[in-house]
Amino acid sequence: MESPARPAPVPTALLYYVAFSQLLGLAVVAMTGTWLGVYRGGIAWESALQFNVHPLCMIIGLVFLQGDALLVYRVFRNEAKRTTKILHGLLHLFAFVIALVAQSSRDPRLRPGLVAVFDYHRKEGYADLYSLHSWCGILVFVLFFVQWLVGFSFFLFPGASFSLRSRYRPQHVFLGGAIFLLSVGTALLGLKEALLFELGTKYSKFEPEGVLANVLGLLLAAFGAVVLYILTRADWKRPLQAEEQALSMDFKTLTEGDSPSSQ
């Protein structure tokens, strides 16, 4: 009687890179809070401080948590595929909710974080959706929502066939990485826009706020680069489990006419 196959060990280098990515991500979140607290008066729903909720929620949701959601299939390599799928989907859902919804400690009602931007623009007399940052931001929200909805329908909802999932999976993987990189780029555009609005010509004189924000931007770029590197390492991909290999072989037999005996 054959003994069950041992789970494939997680590569040590992968663990180091994942840990490094988490340190970078937490540093990004902490530095964003520091920037808003020290130079922008903190975070609140009242007056102009309402706008400060927007960048913090976007960083936590669409950058840090979205990056972690992409790493699920690298870290949890030996768990059941459905468990990994659920965790992947839940992290994306949490990321979207945090980016879209923020709750005031003084007001029990839920307020959309995206709406905070439009409220602030209306109070200050600014136009809406005129900048590249705002266009990219709306594109990120739309693509993120559609990607999550289609992914749920194909990979979690019990209805899509195995052949349909197999054909769509490469597009799903590519779009996930592209949306993450677009989120990082949009955050960098927003950071630059905020500095130009607040500092103006003083930005070129190495103001402390500008230096801090520049370091934040470098950390954002580094986090995105490390996550992308982990995702593109072919030898760090999640190995197929026994049941997945069986399904893959059955699908290949049905679609190509191959069988184990013919190889």
C-alpha positions as CSV (number, residue, x, y, z in Angstrom):
1,M,0.0,0.0,0.0
2,E,1.4,3.3,-1.1
3,S,1.9,6.0,1.6
4,P,0.3,9.4,0.9
5,A,2.6,11.9,-0.7
6,R,4.2,14.4,1.6
7,P,3.2,18.0,1.2
8,A,5.8,20.0,-0.8
9,P,7.8,22.2,1.6
10,V,7.5,26.0,1.2
11,P,10.8,27.3,-0.3
12,T,12.9,29.2,2.3
13,A,13.6,32.0,-0.1
14,L,9.9,32.4,-0.7
15,L,9.2,32.8,3.0
16,Y,11.9,35.5,3.2
17,Y,10.5,37.4,0.3
18,V,6.9,37.2,1.7
19,A,8.1,38.4,5.1
20,F,10.0,41.2,3.4
21,S,6.8,42.2,1.5
22,Q,4.8,42.3,4.7
23,L,7.4,44.5,6.4
24,L,7.2,46.9,3.4
25,G,3.4,46.8,3.3
26,L,3.1,47.6,7.1
27,A,5.7,50.3,6.7
28,V,3.6,51.9,3.9
29,V,0.5,51.8,6.0
30,A,2.3,53.2,9.1
31,M,4.0,56.0,7.1
32,T,0.7,56.9,5.4
33,G,-0.8,57.3,8.8
34,T,2.2,59.3,10.0
35,W,2.0,61.6,7.0
36,L,-1.7,62.3,7.5
37,G,-1.3,62.7,11.3
38,V,1.7,65.0,11.3
39,Y,1.2,67.1,8.2
40,R,-2.5,66.9,7.4
41,G,-4.1,67.2,10.8
42,G,-5.1,63.6,11.3
43,I,-8.2,61.6,10.2
44,A,-11.8,62.5,10.8
45,W,-15.1,62.9,9.0
46,E,-15.5,66.5,9.9
47,S,-14.3,69.5,7.8
48,A,-11.3,69.0,5.6
49,L,-10.0,66.1,7.6
50,Q,-12.7,64.0,5.9
51,F,-10.5,63.8,2.8
52,N,-7.7,62.2,4.8
53,V,-9.8,59.0,5.2
54,H,-9.5,58.4,1.4
55,P,-5.7,57.9,1.0
56,L,-5.4,55.7,4.1
57,C,-8.3,53.4,3.1
58,M,-7.0,53.1,-0.4
59,I,-3.5,52.2,0.8
60,I,-4.8,49.6,3.3
61,G,-7.4,48.1,0.9
62,L,-6.3,48.4,-2.7
63,V,-2.6,48.1,-2.1
64,F,-1.7,46.2,1.1
65,L,-4.6,43.8,1.3
66,Q,-4.9,43.3,-2.4
67,G,-1.2,42.4,-2.5
68,D,-1.7,39.9,0.3
69,A,-4.7,38.4,-1.5
70,L,-2.4,37.7,-4.6
71,L,0.2,36.0,-2.4
72,V,-2.3,33.5,-0.9
73,Y,-1.6,30.9,-3.5
74,R,2.2,31.2,-2.9
75,V,2.0,31.0,0.9
76,F,-0.8,28.4,1.4
77,R,0.7,25.8,-1.0
78,N,-0.5,22.6,0.6
79,E,-4.0,23.5,1.8
80,A,-7.1,22.4,0.0
81,K,-7.7,24.4,-3.2
82,R,-11.2,25.5,-2.2
83,T,-9.9,26.8,1.2
84,T,-7.3,28.8,-0.6
85,K,-9.8,30.1,-3.1
86,I,-12.1,31.3,-0.3
87,L,-9.3,33.1,1.5
88,H,-8.2,34.7,-1.7
89,G,-11.8,35.9,-2.4
90,L,-12.4,37.1,1.1
91,L,-9.2,39.2,1.2
92,H,-10.2,40.8,-2.1
93,L,-13.6,41.5,-0.7
94,F,-12.2,43.0,2.5
95,A,-9.8,45.1,0.4
96,F,-12.7,46.5,-1.7
97,V,-14.9,47.2,1.4
98,I,-12.2,49.0,3.2
99,A,-11.4,51.1,0.1
100,L,-15.0,51.9,-0.5
101,V,-16.5,52.2,3.0
102,A,-15.1,53.9,6.2
103,Q,-17.0,54.3,9.4
104,S,-16.8,57.4,11.7
105,S,-16.4,56.8,15.4
106,R,-18.9,59.6,16.1
107,D,-21.4,58.5,13.4
108,P,-22.6,54.9,13.3
109,R,-23.6,55.2,9.7
110,L,-21.4,53.7,7.0
111,R,-20.0,56.3,4.6
112,P,-18.3,55.4,1.3
113,G,-14.7,56.3,1.3
114,L,-14.8,57.2,-2.4
115,V,-17.7,59.6,-1.7
116,A,-15.4,61.4,0.8
117,V,-13.4,62.7,-2.1
118,F,-16.5,64.1,-3.9
119,D,-17.7,65.7,-0.7
120,Y,-14.4,67.3,-0.1
121,H,-14.2,68.6,-3.7
122,R,-17.7,70.0,-3.4
123,K,-17.0,71.8,-0.1
124,E,-13.7,73.3,-1.5
125,G,-15.1,74.1,-4.9
126,Y,-12.8,71.7,-6.8
127,A,-13.9,70.0,-10.0
128,D,-14.4,66.2,-10.1
129,L,-12.7,63.6,-12.2
130,Y,-10.4,65.9,-14.2
131,S,-7.0,64.5,-13.2
132,L,-5.2,61.4,-14.3
133,H,-5.2,60.1,-10.7
134,S,-9.0,60.3,-10.6
135,W,-9.4,58.6,-13.9
136,C,-7.1,55.8,-12.9
137,G,-8.8,55.5,-9.6
138,I,-12.3,55.0,-11.1
139,L,-10.8,52.5,-13.5
140,V,-9.2,50.6,-10.6
141,F,-12.6,50.4,-8.8
142,V,-14.5,49.2,-11.8
143,L,-11.9,46.6,-12.9
144,F,-11.5,45.4,-9.3
145,F,-15.2,44.9,-8.8
146,V,-15.7,43.2,-12.2
147,Q,-12.6,41.0,-11.6
148,W,-13.9,39.9,-8.2
149,L,-17.5,39.3,-9.5
150,V,-16.3,37.2,-12.5
151,G,-13.8,35.3,-10.3
152,F,-16.5,34.5,-7.8
153,S,-18.8,33.3,-10.6
154,F,-16.1,31.1,-12.2
155,F,-14.1,29.7,-9.3
156,L,-16.3,29.8,-6.2
157,F,-19.9,29.6,-7.4
158,P,-20.8,26.0,-8.0
159,G,-21.8,26.2,-11.6
160,A,-18.9,26.9,-13.9
161,S,-17.4,23.9,-15.6
162,F,-13.8,22.8,-15.2
163,S,-13.1,23.5,-18.9
164,L,-14.5,27.1,-18.6
165,R,-12.4,27.7,-15.4
166,S,-9.3,26.4,-17.1
167,R,-9.7,28.6,-20.1
168,Y,-10.4,31.7,-18.1
169,R,-7.7,31.2,-15.4
170,P,-4.8,32.8,-17.4
171,Q,-6.9,35.9,-18.0
172,H,-7.9,36.1,-14.3
173,V,-4.3,35.8,-13.2
174,F,-3.0,38.4,-15.6
175,L,-5.8,40.9,-14.7
176,G,-5.2,40.4,-11.0
177,G,-1.6,41.4,-11.3
178,A,-2.4,44.3,-13.7
179,I,-5.1,45.7,-11.4
180,F,-2.7,45.5,-8.4
181,L,0.0,47.4,-10.4
182,L,-2.5,49.9,-11.5
183,S,-3.6,50.4,-7.9
184,V,0.0,51.1,-6.8
185,G,0.5,53.5,-9.7
186,T,-2.7,55.3,-8.9
187,A,-1.6,55.7,-5.3
188,L,1.7,57.2,-6.4
189,L,-0.2,59.6,-8.7
190,G,-2.5,60.6,-5.8
191,L,0.5,61.2,-3.5
192,K,2.2,63.4,-6.0
193,E,-1.1,65.3,-6.6
194,A,-1.6,65.9,-2.9
195,L,1.9,67.2,-2.5
196,L,1.5,69.7,-5.4
197,F,-1.8,70.9,-4.1
198,E,-0.5,71.5,-0.6
199,L,3.1,72.5,-1.1
200,G,3.1,74.1,-4.5
201,T,6.5,75.5,-5.3
202,K,7.8,74.7,-1.8
203,Y,7.9,71.0,-2.9
204,S,11.1,71.7,-4.8
205,K,12.8,73.1,-1.7
206,F,12.9,69.7,0.2
207,E,10.2,70.5,2.6
208,P,10.0,67.8,5.4
209,E,6.5,66.7,4.3
210,G,7.7,66.3,0.7
211,V,10.7,64.2,1.8
212,L,8.5,62.0,3.9
213,A,6.0,61.6,1.1
214,N,8.8,60.7,-1.3
215,V,10.0,58.0,1.0
216,L,6.5,56.7,1.2
217,G,6.3,56.6,-2.6
218,L,9.5,54.6,-2.8
219,L,8.1,52.1,-0.2
220,L,5.0,51.8,-2.3
221,A,7.0,51.1,-5.4
222,A,9.1,48.6,-3.5
223,F,6.1,46.7,-2.1
224,G,4.6,46.5,-5.6
225,A,7.9,45.2,-7.0
226,V,8.4,42.6,-4.4
227,V,4.9,41.2,-4.7
228,L,5.2,41.2,-8.5
229,Y,8.6,39.3,-8.2
230,I,7.0,36.7,-6.0
231,L,4.1,36.2,-8.4
232,T,6.4,35.8,-11.4
233,R,8.7,33.2,-10.0
234,A,7.6,30.0,-11.8
235,D,9.3,27.7,-9.2
236,W,7.2,29.3,-6.4
237,K,3.9,28.6,-7.9
238,R,1.5,26.5,-5.9
239,P,2.0,22.8,-6.8
240,L,-1.0,20.8,-8.1
241,Q,-2.6,18.6,-5.5
242,A,-3.5,15.0,-6.3
243,E,-7.2,15.8,-7.0
244,E,-6.2,18.8,-9.2
245,Q,-3.9,16.6,-11.2
246,A,-6.6,14.1,-11.8
247,L,-9.1,16.8,-12.9
248,S,-6.4,18.3,-15.2
249,M,-5.8,14.9,-16.8
250,D,-9.5,14.2,-17.3
251,F,-9.9,17.6,-18.9
252,K,-6.9,17.0,-21.2
253,T,-8.4,13.6,-22.2
254,L,-11.7,15.1,-23.1
255,T,-10.4,18.1,-25.0
256,E,-7.3,16.6,-26.7
257,G,-8.1,12.9,-26.9
258,D,-5.1,12.1,-24.7
259,S,-5.1,9.4,-22.1
260,P,-2.5,8.2,-19.6
261,S,-2.0,5.1,-21.6
262,S,-1.3,6.9,-24.8
263,Q,1.7,8.9,-23.4
